[in-house]
Amino acid sequence: MAGFFKIAIRNFIKGPTTDPYPFGETFTPKKYRGIIAYSPDLCIGCSTCEYVCPSGAIKVVEKEDGSGISFSFWLNTCSHCGNCGYYCPTDAVFNSNDFHTARHQSEKYLATIDDGISFVQCSRCEQKMKPPVEALLIRAYDEITEEVRHQTSLCPACRRLEQFERM
């Protein structure tokens, strides 16, 4: 019995050893897989994230008006496996450190992240196309010249046509 009081007094003097959450800040590990985050400026619209998502939490569709691609991430369906971020070629989709996933039952269908990318027009034929991603250009080219900028402003068909005309 004396051992118990000794431990109780020591713990009382030492103070709490747990995080004060939800009344204060708490620690999250560096590689914690929390809520999905999305960066549209890095996205190339390849739909790989939707394809590899085992829980079907990601939906990628072309907008009804044809102005771009719409992304929907269902947070309540996400299993936080990290496949979307692992297989994304441009790191546009990733798991954040945010662990606040609790919602009221009435809001369970509202827990989504809706975003997307807008199409740009080809500089030659004005056909709608996916925009070039600056991060990929930096990774692919040592120097981004005016020629590279011109080529990325063309749709694939016009790019092939210009290459053929040069030959």
Order of alpha helices (4+ residues) and beta strands (2+ residues): alpha-beta-alpha-beta-beta-alpha-beta-beta-beta-beta-alpha-alpha-alpha
